[in-house]
Amino acid sequence: MKSSIRDDAALAAFVGPRYAYYSGRWALAEVRGGMSWNWAACLLGPFWMAYRRMYWQVGVYALIVCTEPVLHALFRIDMPLALSRPLLYALALLLGMYGNQLYRWHAESTIRRLREYHWSPELVHDSLARCGRTSWPGVFAMGLLLLVMAVSLRPLAGLVAHSTGLLAG
C-alpha cells in the first residue's frame, strides 16, 4: 500500500508557509488556462526558481541564456542586441505569467516521486518538508553560477575565435 497523504496536505507540506498564497494563485490559474502572475518569478527569474528549489528548471534557463555566447564562440554567430535582449525579456514575461504553474508542476512531480519511494505517510511528509520549501543556499548558488557564466563565457568566445582562426580573413 502506497502512502496516503492527501494532495492538499502534501502540497502544503512541500510549499511551506506560503501555501495559502500559492493555492490561491493555482486556483486562479485553473480558471485562466494555467496563467497567473508572479512578480518574483518575473523580476528575479532564476533566483526565484533556485529559492523554490526548481534546480533543473534553473539549468534549462541557464542553457537558454548561455546559447548566445556559445554560438558566438563556436560558430562566430553574433546575435544582434535587438534579439538577445528581447529574448531575456520574453523569458522574464513567461516566468511571470506561468511561474506559478511551473512551480505547481514541480511540486506535484516531486510529490509523486516521493510517494513512489516511501511507503509511510509520515516519511512522505518529512521528505516533502525537506525537498520542498525554500533554499537560500540555492539563491547563493544561482548568483555564483551567474557570476561564473559572466566571467567565463564572454572571454571564452574570444579565445575560441582566436584559436580556431575565425578572426583571420
Secondary structure per residue as TSV (DSSP state, phi and psi in degrees):
chain	resnum	aa	ss	phi	psi
A	1	M	-	360.0	126.9
A	2	K	-	-76.6	166.5
A	3	S	-	-64.3	148.6
A	4	S	-	-119.2	28.9
A	5	I	-	-64.7	136.0
A	6	R	-	-65.8	152.5
A	7	D	H	-61.2	-45.5
A	8	D	H	-63.1	-41.1
A	9	A	H	-66.2	-38.3
A	10	A	H	-65.8	-45.0
A	11	L	H	-62.9	-40.8
A	12	A	H	-63.4	-41.1
A	13	A	H	-66.0	-37.7
A	14	F	H	-70.4	-48.1
A	15	V	H	-74.1	-40.4
A	16	G	-	92.0	-148.7
A	17	P	T	-61.8	-21.3
A	18	R	T	-91.0	16.1
A	19	Y	H	-59.8	-40.8
A	20	A	H	-59.3	-42.8
A	21	Y	H	-61.9	-51.2
A	22	Y	H	-68.4	-36.2
A	23	S	H	-64.8	-36.7
A	24	G	H	-65.6	-41.9
A	25	R	H	-67.0	-37.2
A	26	W	H	-68.6	-36.8
A	27	A	H	-65.2	-41.3
A	28	L	H	-64.0	-39.6
A	29	A	H	-64.6	-35.1
A	30	E	H	-61.2	-36.3
A	31	V	H	-74.8	-31.1
A	32	R	T	-102.7	24.1
A	33	G	T	67.8	34.8
A	34	G	T	94.5	-1.0
A	35	M	-	-106.8	126.1
A	36	S	-	-151.9	139.4
A	37	W	-	-76.4	141.0
A	38	N	-	-136.2	107.0
A	39	W	H	-63.0	-40.3
A	40	A	H	-62.1	-42.2
A	41	A	H	-65.3	-38.0
A	42	C	H	-69.5	-49.2
A	43	L	H	-83.7	-30.0
A	44	L	H	-110.4	-7.9
A	45	G	T	35.6	-103.6
A	46	P	H	-64.7	-28.3
A	47	F	H	-68.6	-40.4
A	48	W	H	-63.6	-42.9
A	49	M	H	-63.5	-41.9
A	50	A	H	-65.9	-39.0
A	51	Y	H	-61.7	-36.7
A	52	R	T	-90.3	12.5
A	53	R	T	61.2	36.6
A	54	M	-	-99.0	68.9
A	55	Y	H	-71.5	-40.9
A	56	W	H	-70.0	-28.5
A	57	Q	H	-68.1	-36.4
A	58	V	H	-62.1	-39.8
A	59	G	H	-62.1	-41.8
A	60	V	H	-63.9	-43.7
A	61	Y	H	-59.0	-45.9
A	62	A	H	-62.6	-39.9
A	63	L	H	-62.5	-41.2
A	64	I	H	-63.5	-45.0
A	65	V	H	-67.8	-33.8
A	66	C	H	-77.6	-14.0
A	67	T	H	-57.6	-45.8
A	68	E	H	-62.4	-50.7
A	69	P	H	-64.2	-35.0
A	70	V	H	-68.9	-43.2
A	71	L	H	-60.4	-39.6
A	72	H	H	-64.5	-42.3
A	73	A	H	-68.0	-43.8
A	74	L	H	-84.4	-39.3
A	75	F	H	-120.3	5.1
A	76	R	-	57.0	36.8
A	77	I	-	-92.1	117.6
A	78	D	-	-96.9	115.7
A	79	M	-	-81.8	123.9
A	80	P	-	-61.0	147.9
A	81	L	H	-57.6	-29.6
A	82	A	H	-65.7	-18.5
A	83	L	H	-102.3	-38.2
A	84	S	H	-70.4	-41.2
A	85	R	H	-66.3	-48.0
A	86	P	H	-60.6	-29.0
A	87	L	H	-62.9	-43.8
A	88	L	H	-65.8	-39.2
A	89	Y	H	-66.1	-38.5
A	90	A	H	-65.7	-40.5
A	91	L	H	-60.9	-43.5
A	92	A	H	-63.5	-42.4
A	93	L	H	-64.6	-43.7
A	94	L	H	-63.4	-40.9
A	95	L	H	-65.2	-37.5
A	96	G	H	-63.5	-41.5
A	97	M	H	-77.3	-39.3
A	98	Y	H	-117.5	8.3
A	99	G	H	-60.8	-41.3
A	100	N	H	-62.6	-41.8
A	101	Q	H	-67.5	-40.1
A	102	L	H	-60.0	-41.2
A	103	Y	H	-65.9	-39.2
A	104	R	H	-63.8	-44.6
A	105	W	H	-59.0	-42.0
A	106	H	H	-62.1	-46.2
A	107	A	H	-62.7	-46.5
A	108	E	H	-64.9	-38.3
A	109	S	H	-64.1	-43.7
A	110	T	H	-65.2	-40.9
A	111	I	H	-61.5	-45.7
A	112	R	H	-59.9	-45.5
A	113	R	H	-62.5	-42.6
A	114	L	H	-69.2	-34.5
A	115	R	H	-66.9	-35.0
A	116	E	H	-70.9	-29.2
A	117	Y	H	-83.6	-40.6
A	118	H	-	-104.4	144.7
A	119	W	S	-97.0	-24.2
A	120	S	S	-96.8	132.4
A	121	P	H	-59.2	-33.3
A	122	E	H	-65.7	-42.1
A	123	L	H	-65.6	-39.3
A	124	V	H	-61.6	-47.1
A	125	H	H	-60.4	-45.8
A	126	D	H	-63.1	-41.1
A	127	S	H	-67.2	-36.7
A	128	L	H	-63.6	-41.9
A	129	A	H	-64.9	-35.5
A	130	R	H	-75.5	-42.3
A	131	C	H	-82.7	-21.8
A	132	G	S	-98.5	-141.0
A	133	R	S	60.5	-139.3
A	134	T	-	-130.5	167.5
A	135	S	-	-145.5	105.6
A	136	W	H	-69.2	-35.2
A	137	P	H	-60.1	-32.2
A	138	G	H	-63.9	-39.1
A	139	V	H	-65.2	-44.0
A	140	F	H	-60.7	-43.8
A	141	A	H	-63.1	-37.1
A	142	M	H	-64.7	-42.4
A	143	G	H	-61.0	-41.0
A	144	L	H	-64.4	-42.4
A	145	L	H	-61.0	-45.2
A	146	L	H	-63.2	-39.0
A	147	L	H	-63.7	-45.1
A	148	V	H	-62.1	-42.3
A	149	M	H	-62.4	-45.4
A	150	A	H	-65.5	-38.8
A	151	V	H	-75.9	-36.1
A	152	S	H	-97.8	-33.2
A	153	L	H	-74.4	-41.2
A	154	R	H	-65.0	-49.9
A	155	P	H	-63.0	-32.5
A	156	L	H	-58.9	-38.8
A	157	A	H	-60.5	-43.2
A	158	G	H	-68.2	-40.3
A	159	L	H	-64.5	-44.9
A	160	V	H	-65.7	-41.0
A	161	A	H	-64.1	-40.4
A	162	H	H	-70.3	-42.4
A	163	S	H	-72.0	-26.4
A	164	T	T	-93.8	-3.4
A	165	G	T	76.9	19.4
A	166	L	T	-70.1	-22.3
A	167	L	T	-83.7	-15.4
A	168	A	-	-73.0	141.1
A	169	G	-	113.5	360.0
